[in-house]
Amino acid sequence: MTKAEELKILEAIEGLILEAGPDSYIRMTFAGVPEICRRNIEDDFGDIPVQDLDDVRKLLDAEQRRHDETKRMLAESQKMCKDALDENDRLRKLADEWENNAHDAGELYCKLEDECAEMTAEIRKLKAEIVRMRMARMTEAEIAGLYDKTEGAN
């Protein structure tokens, strides 16, 4: 078929499209197609706009899926970040409590150590007083016997 024959068929098709009326679905569907056909015939080219449109739709769908996945991942990352910040705050509060408890325990230890030293000194005084009181009640013979026992132990 020659280009002239193809152009003649195209003119007939254009006439049928125009006959469908300005509000027809046929005319809306074929809008711009006769011009593309004419360029293809004149330029010996095979442009297929419907296929291009399908390819573009597929690319857009793929981009939309990637966009949706990215949004999902972003939301998940934001939640993980918030959870990590919340956990960080919880651990800081816990560390502060432990630090305060350690400080309190240190103060309590120092206080108990001082009290223990005081009690130890008091016990020594009381033991010395008991020894003094016992010795005051002892006779010279009892004291001599006590002395003999300690000499024998050495």
One Martini backbone bead per residue (centre of mass of N, CA, C, O) as a GRO file, in nm:
protein
  154
    1MET     BB    1   0.099   0.035   0.020
    2THR     BB    2   0.057   0.359  -0.006
    3LYS     BB    3   0.058   0.668   0.121
    4ALA     BB    4  -0.190   0.770  -0.029
    5GLU     BB    5  -0.378   0.538   0.058
    6GLU     BB    6  -0.351   0.586   0.361
    7LEU     BB    7  -0.455   0.879   0.362
    8LYS     BB    8  -0.738   0.810   0.250
    9ILE     BB    9  -0.824   0.628   0.486
   10LEU     BB   10  -0.782   0.840   0.707
   11GLU     BB   11  -0.999   1.038   0.603
   12ALA     BB   12  -1.233   0.841   0.647
   13ILE     BB   13  -1.194   0.807   0.950
   14GLU     BB   14  -1.227   1.105   1.024
   15GLY     BB   15  -1.517   1.124   0.926
   16LEU     BB   16  -1.635   0.919   1.127
   17ILE     BB   17  -1.551   1.069   1.384
   18LEU     BB   18  -1.706   1.332   1.323
   19GLU     BB   19  -1.992   1.197   1.299
   20ALA     BB   20  -2.020   1.123   1.608
   21GLY     BB   21  -1.947   1.380   1.751
   22PRO     BB   22  -1.838   1.593   2.010
   23ASP     BB   23  -1.968   1.386   2.257
   24SER     BB   24  -1.826   1.135   2.181
   25TYR     BB   25  -1.639   0.864   2.264
   26ILE     BB   26  -1.494   0.823   2.003
   27ARG     BB   27  -1.376   1.109   1.975
   28MET     BB   28  -1.226   1.107   2.245
   29THR     BB   29  -1.048   0.855   2.191
   30PHE     BB   30  -0.936   0.981   1.893
   31ALA     BB   31  -0.788   1.211   1.995
   32GLY     BB   32  -0.503   1.277   1.784
   33VAL     BB   33  -0.463   1.022   1.602
   34PRO     BB   34  -0.465   1.123   1.306
   35GLU     BB   35  -0.207   1.295   1.338
   36ILE     BB   36  -0.018   1.061   1.403
   37CYS     BB   37  -0.069   0.900   1.146
   38ARG     BB   38   0.027   1.114   0.951
   39ARG     BB   39   0.319   1.126   1.056
   40ASN     BB   40   0.388   0.831   1.010
   41ILE     BB   41   0.346   0.833   0.705
   42GLU     BB   42   0.539   1.074   0.632
   43ASP     BB   43   0.796   0.951   0.829
   44ASP     BB   44   0.819   0.648   0.859
   45PHE     BB   45   0.659   0.583   1.134
   46GLY     BB   46   0.575   0.402   1.473
   47ASP     BB   47   0.373   0.561   1.654
   48ILE     BB   48   0.233   0.458   1.988
   49PRO     BB   49   0.046   0.615   2.219
   50VAL     BB   50  -0.089   0.390   2.382
   51GLN     BB   51   0.171   0.247   2.461
   52ASP     BB   52   0.299   0.489   2.596
   53LEU     BB   53   0.077   0.521   2.807
   54ASP     BB   54   0.113   0.245   2.936
   55ASP     BB   55   0.406   0.288   3.017
   56VAL     BB   56   0.351   0.532   3.195
   57ARG     BB   57   0.157   0.389   3.387
   58LYS     BB   58   0.359   0.180   3.486
   59LEU     BB   59   0.560   0.383   3.598
   60LEU     BB   60   0.363   0.522   3.791
   61ASP     BB   61   0.293   0.271   3.954
   62ALA     BB   62   0.581   0.211   4.047
   63GLU     BB   63   0.622   0.485   4.186
   64GLN     BB   64   0.388   0.458   4.383
   65ARG     BB   65   0.495   0.208   4.526
   66ARG     BB   66   0.760   0.338   4.617
   67HIS     BB   67   0.629   0.568   4.770
   68ASP     BB   68   0.467   0.394   4.968
   69GLU     BB   69   0.712   0.245   5.084
   70THR     BB   70   0.860   0.495   5.183
   71LYS     BB   71   0.639   0.590   5.374
   72ARG     BB   72   0.637   0.336   5.547
   73MET     BB   73   0.937   0.350   5.629
   74LEU     BB   74   0.924   0.629   5.756
   75ALA     BB   75   0.714   0.565   5.971
   76GLU     BB   76   0.880   0.341   6.100
   77SER     BB   77   1.129   0.516   6.166
   78GLN     BB   78   0.980   0.722   6.342
   79LYS     BB   79   0.887   0.518   6.552
   80MET     BB   80   1.165   0.414   6.629
   81CYS     BB   81   1.273   0.686   6.718
   82LYS     BB   82   1.065   0.742   6.937
   83ASP     BB   83   1.120   0.486   7.099
   84ALA     BB   84   1.418   0.553   7.151
   85LEU     BB   85   1.368   0.819   7.301
   86ASP     BB   86   1.193   0.701   7.523
   87GLU     BB   87   1.407   0.501   7.625
   88ASN     BB   88   1.618   0.712   7.689
   89ASP     BB   89   1.452   0.860   7.903
   90ARG     BB   90   1.411   0.617   8.088
   91LEU     BB   91   1.717   0.564   8.137
   92ARG     BB   92   1.786   0.838   8.256
   93LYS     BB   93   1.599   0.820   8.498
   94LEU     BB   94   1.723   0.563   8.610
   95ALA     BB   95   2.010   0.674   8.641
   96ASP     BB   96   1.932   0.898   8.837
   97GLU     BB   97   1.825   0.712   9.055
   98TRP     BB   98   2.085   0.552   9.095
   99GLU     BB   99   2.258   0.792   9.169
  100ASN     BB  100   2.093   0.872   9.417
  101ASN     BB  101   2.117   0.598   9.559
  102ALA     BB  102   2.426   0.595   9.570
  103HIS     BB  103   2.452   0.849   9.736
  104ASP     BB  104   2.280   0.755   9.974
  105ALA     BB  105   2.451   0.501  10.033
  106GLY     BB  106   2.712   0.652  10.090
  107GLU     BB  107   2.606   0.815  10.328
  108LEU     BB  108   2.512   0.573  10.495
  109TYR     BB  109   2.785   0.437  10.519
  110CYS     BB  110   2.930   0.667  10.664
  111LYS     BB  111   2.740   0.676  10.904
  112LEU     BB  112   2.776   0.375  10.991
  113GLU     BB  113   3.080   0.390  11.028
  114ASP     BB  114   3.073   0.602  11.252
  115GLU     BB  115   2.887   0.443  11.444
  116CYS     BB  116   3.074   0.199  11.468
  117ALA     BB  117   3.311   0.349  11.591
  118GLU     BB  118   3.156   0.452  11.836
  119MET     BB  119   3.070   0.171  11.940
  120THR     BB  120   3.349   0.055  11.972
  121ALA     BB  121   3.441   0.263  12.181
  122GLU     BB  122   3.215   0.203  12.385
  123ILE     BB  123   3.282  -0.095  12.427
  124ARG     BB  124   3.563  -0.048  12.540
  125LYS     BB  125   3.473   0.115  12.782
  126LEU     BB  126   3.284  -0.101  12.901
  127LYS     BB  127   3.497  -0.319  12.937
  128ALA     BB  128   3.677  -0.156  13.122
  129GLU     BB  129   3.460  -0.115  13.339
  130ILE     BB  130   3.411  -0.412  13.400
  131VAL     BB  131   3.696  -0.475  13.485
  132ARG     BB  132   3.709  -0.267  13.710
  133MET     BB  133   3.466  -0.377  13.873
  134ARG     BB  134   3.574  -0.662  13.917
  135MET     BB  135   3.835  -0.577  14.052
  136ALA     BB  136   3.700  -0.432  14.288
  137ARG     BB  137   3.569  -0.716  14.394
  138MET     BB  138   3.833  -0.833  14.426
  139THR     BB  139   4.065  -1.004  14.552
  140GLU     BB  140   4.395  -1.061  14.584
  141ALA     BB  141   4.372  -1.365  14.520
  142GLU     BB  142   4.211  -1.344  14.258
  143ILE     BB  143   4.414  -1.173  14.107
  144ALA     BB  144   4.650  -1.373  14.128
  145GLY     BB  145   4.501  -1.605  13.978
  146LEU     BB  146   4.468  -1.449  13.717
  147TYR     BB  147   4.765  -1.407  13.667
  148ASP     BB  148   4.843  -1.709  13.653
  149LYS     BB  149   4.667  -1.779  13.402
  150THR     BB  150   4.810  -1.582  13.201
  151GLU     BB  151   5.095  -1.705  13.235
  152GLY     BB  152   5.019  -1.999  13.133
  153ALA     BB  153   4.931  -1.911  12.838
  154ASN     BB  154   5.232  -1.816  12.754
   0.00000   0.00000   0.00000
